[in-house]
Amino acid sequence: MKRFAILAIMAAFILGTVAMASAVELKARGAWRAHANWTDNLNYQDADNTDGDGQSEDDFNVKERARVWFDFIANENVKAVLGLEIGNFRWGQPGAADLSSDNPGIIKVKHAYLDFNLPETQINVKAGLQWVELPSAFGSNIFGGDVAALVTTIPVNEMVSVVAGWARPYDKYEEDGNNSRNDETDIAFLVVPVKLDGVALNPFFAYAWIGKDSGLPADNGDGGYSNLPAGLTFEDDSSAWWAGLNFKVTMFDPIVIDGDLNYGKVDADTTGDDVDVAGWFFDLAVSYKMDMMTPQVFFVYSTGDDASDLKDNDYGRFPVYYTEVFAPTTFGFAGSSFTYDSEIGAYASGLWAVGFALRDIKFVDKLSHEFILMYARGTTDKDAVDDGYLDDSTLTTKDSLWEVDFNTKYQMYENLAAIVELGYLKANYDEDLGTRGDNYKDDAAWKVSVGVTYNF
C-alpha cells in the first residue's frame, strides 16, 4: 500500500508537470561554429627574429563554440529566455577539450532574463542577464556586452520610442562586512530612436558610476576590452558619461549612409592627481547596393593622447568602457565570423582609418565573397611614447597599419555555411620612438581560418 501511494504521488507529479509544460510554448534557437586557424606573427614580430620579443606562438589550432537559447513563451506578452554557451574552447585544451575531459566548467549561462509587456500597453521590459549595446554603425565603440540589466522600451508613436535602461556590470562584494564599501559599478542610459522617411536617428546618453572599491578600471578582468587608464587607486567614487548620435540614411537608396558621432568623458578621483579622460569618436560608411555586390567606403576617427596633457594626467583618448563588437574589418577589428580576437583591437581608440570594401559579392548561387582594404594611423602624440608616458606599442601619429581581408562563404544548406577567411596586416612603427629599436614589430601578421557555422 505504501509503495502504491508513492507511485501515485510520482504519477501525479509527472502529470502535473506535463500539464504545466503544455501551457508554455518552448522554442529553441542557436549558433554553432567550429573552425581551424593558421596564424603567424600576431604581435607583428617573428619569434625567430633575434630582435623580437622571444615569445613563440601556436601557428595552428582548432576552436569551437556552441550557443543555444530557449524561449519559454507563455503568451504574446510574456516569455523567459535562457541562453547557454559551451566554449569558446580550443581542441585539446586542458580541462575543457582534452582526452576524456567532461568539464562542466565550460558550460556557461550567457543569458537569463524575463521579457514581458506591461498589461494593456506596448511597453516592453527585459530584466536579467542580457545583451546590451548602445546604438552604432559598426558595433558600439562605447559599451556592448552581456550584462545584468533592466531595459524598458516605450513606444511613443509610429516614429518615436524611448529606451531607458540600467545595468550593473560589477558588484564586487555581496556583503560589506565591517567596512562600508562602494564596490558597485552602474551604468544608466537613455536612447530615443526616431524613424523618419528615409532617415533613422538614435540619439543617446549614458552615465556610469564607478565605486571607489569596485577595483575599476585597474582590475576589471575584461581581457583588455576597455581603454580606461589602468593602475589607478580610487580615493573616492568616480564617474563617466557619453553622449552620441547614431544615424542611418536610406532616402538615396540604393546608396545607404551609416555613421556615429560620440563624445565621452571620465572623471576619476584617485589618490594623488586626479585623472581625466575625454575624447571624440566618429565613423561614417557609405554603401551602394548593386545586384552582385555592395561597394562601401568607410572612415573612422578616434582622438588620442597628447604628451603635454599627460603630464597632468589628462588623457585625450576617447573613453571605451567595454566592447567586443566594433567590426569594420575581419582581422584587425572584431568582424570575423569565428572569433572576437582582433589584431588591432576590439574597439577603435587613438587612431584614424580609411577603408574600401566590396561586401556580399555574388556571382554564383549560394557563394559569396567579401574584400576589405584599410589603412590606419595613430592619433596619439609621438612624444607620449618618446617621453615615456605610454608604452612602445602605442600607435602614434608616426605609426601606421595596412590591412587586407578576403573572405568566402558557401551556404551549403539553409542553416549551414562553410566559411574561409584570409587576413593580412602589416604594421609600420617608427623605430626611433621610445625604446623600440630596429626591427620593432615590422613583420606582417596573417591568418587563414576555415570553418563551418550552423544557425537555427
C-alpha positions, -999 to +999 in steps of 0.1 A: +000+000+000+028+024+009+045+016-024+013+022-043+009+056-026+044+066-036+038+056-072+005+076-072+023+107-059+050+103-085+024+099-113+005+130-101+037+150-101+046+139-136+011+146-149+011+180-132+045+188-148+033+178-182+001+199-178+021+229-167+046+225-195+017+223-220+007+259-210+041+272-221+055+271-257+092+262-259+113+274-288+150+268-293+174+287-314+212+285-316+245+294-332+272+268-335+306+270-351+339+251-355+370+264-372+407+258-378+431+287-377+465+291-392+481+323-379+516+339-377+532+370-362+501+381-343+523+405-324+539+418-357+571+402-346+586+369-359+595+348-329+626+336-347+639+372-351+667+378-327+654+414-322+619+400-314+603+395-280+614+359-278+578+347-275+567+318-296+531+311-307+510+282-319+506+287-356+477+262-358+447+255-336+411+244-338+383+260-318+346+256-314+317+273-297+280+264-292+253+288-281+217+278-276+187+299-264+154+286-251+124+308-252+097+298-227+067+316-242+035+319-220+017+342-245+025+371-268+032+393-239+053+371-216+083+349-221+115+339-203+148+335-221+177+312-211+209+312-231+237+287-226+272+288-241+297+260-245+332+272-254+349+290-270+374+263-264+405+250-282+406+213-292+429+196-267+426+224-242+433+211-207+401+207-186+379+216-215+385+196-246+414+173-239+412+135-238+384+122-216+375+157-205+340+161-191+345+195-176+311+212-168+330+245-163+330+252-200+291+254-199+282+290-191+249+309-186+250+335-213+215+350-209+188+346-184+161+373-185+124+379-184+108+396-214+073+410-210+049+438-219+031+458-192-006+450-191-028+468-217+003+485-231+031+480-257+057+490-231+083+462-231+105+452-201+136+430-202+150+421-168+181+399-162+213+388-178+210+400-214+228+416-243+230+454-241+246+477-267+245+514-274+235+524-309+262+522-335+270+517-372+298+491-369+291+479-333+294+501-303+327+517-295+315+525-260+295+497-244+284+464-258+282+431-240+263+406-218+253+423-186+227+421-158+203+449-167+168+463-167+158+477-201+124+493-209+112+502-244+083+527-245+067+533-279+055+569-282+041+568-317+050+552-351+081+573-354+094+578-319+102+555-290+122+557-258+146+531-245+157+535-209+180+511-191+201+505-161+229+479-159+251+467-131+284+453-146+301+449-113+293+444-076+325+431-061+313+421-026+279+406-016+284+419+019+304+448+032+313+432+065+328+457+089+335+481+061+313+504+042+323+497+006+313+515-026+320+484-046+294+487-074+296+500-109+264+510-126+255+524-160+222+541-169+214+550-205+186+567-225+181+562-262+154+580-283+151+561-316+134+583-343+123+568-376+116+593-403+110+588-440+144+576-452+163+586-421+167+568-387+182+587-358+194+572-324+205+600-300+216+586-267+231+595-233+249+571-209+262+577-174+284+554-153+290+554-115+323+537-106+326+529-069+360+535-054+361+499-040+350+483-073+386+478-085+378+496-118+393+502-142+426+487-129+411+453-121+382+449-145+391+414-157+377+421-192+406+409-212+416+444-225+383+453-239+384+487-221+408+515-226+402+533-193+437+540-177+448+511-156+467+511-124+445+536-106+437+536-069+405+554-063+402+579-034+365+585-040+337+574-063+343+583-100+320+589-129+319+587-167+294+598-193+289+596-230+266+614-255+261+605-291+241+602-323+239+572-345+222+577-378+212+558-410+201+575-442+183+554-468+165+581-487+190+579-515+185+541-520+205+522-533+230+545-515+230+540-477+248+562-453+256+550-417+275+569-390+282+578-354+293+609-336+302+604-299+318+622-271+329+607-238+344+619-205+357+602-174+364+619-141+385+597-118+391+609-082+423+590-074+450+590-047+475+616-059+465+636-090+430+633-104+427+616-138+406+630-166+398+612-198+379+629-226+377+625-263+357+622-296+348+593-318+334+595-354+327+570-381+310+571-414+302+544-440+287+549-475+274+518-493+260+514-528+239+482-531+242+465-565+228+433-578+261+413-575+279+433-548+278+462-524+308+486-526+315+506-494+339+533-483+343+539-446+361+563-423+369+560-386+384+587-363+391+585-325+411+611-306+444+601-289+466+613-261+488+644-261+521+643-243+518+678-228+484+668-213+496+635-199+519+655-176+488+665-158+471+630-160+448+643-187+441+617-214+427+628-248+417+594-259+380+586-265+370+565-234+358+530-241+340+513-211+337+478-225+331+464-260+338+434-281+319+442-313+334+471-332+337+454-366+345+473-398+371+446-407+375+409-400+412+407-388+422+440-374+388+445-358+361+422-345+342+414-377+352+378-381+326+351-383+346+329-360+362+349-332+362+383-314+400+381-312+411+411-332+446+422-342+442+460-338+417+457-310+380+451-301+375+489-303+389+519-321+409+542-298+437+566-307+436+561-344+420+571-377+413+547-405+400+548-441+388+517-459+372+503-490+352+472-491+332+450-515+306+434-494+283+405-504+299+397-538+278+371-556+285+356-590+273+321-582+243+309-563+250+302-526+285+315-529+295+350-517+328+369-511+340+399-492+370+421-499+383+447-474+412+471-477+420+495-448+448+520-439+450+532-403+473+557-385+476+567-348+463+600-334+484+599-302+512+624-300+546+607-307+561+624-277+538+604-255+559+574-263+592+592-268+590+608-233+579+575-216+543+584-208+529+555-228+545+522-238+562+514-271+532+495-286+510+527-286+500+537-321+512+573-326+509+598-355+542+584-368+529+548-370+506+532-395+489+499-404+477+482-436+450+455-436+437+433-464+409+407-459+393+383-484+365+361-471+344+335-488+311+319-477+294+289-492+258+284-480+256+247-482+222+244-467+197+270-454+213+269-419+248+256-426+276+276-441+313+269-449+335+300-445+371+308-454+387+340-440+420+353-452+437+382-434+469+402-438+480+431-416+514+450-419+524+475-393+549+503-398+561+516-364+586+544-361+616+526-347+632+558-333+605+563-307+608+553-271+628+521-266+616+504-298+649+499-316+655+483-350+630+458-365+603+467-339+570+450-349+580+451-386+568+416-396+534+411-412+506+393-393+484+369-413+456+344-407+437+317-426+405+305-409+384+276-423+352+265-406+315+260-406+286+278-389+252+264-381+224+289-372+189+279-365 
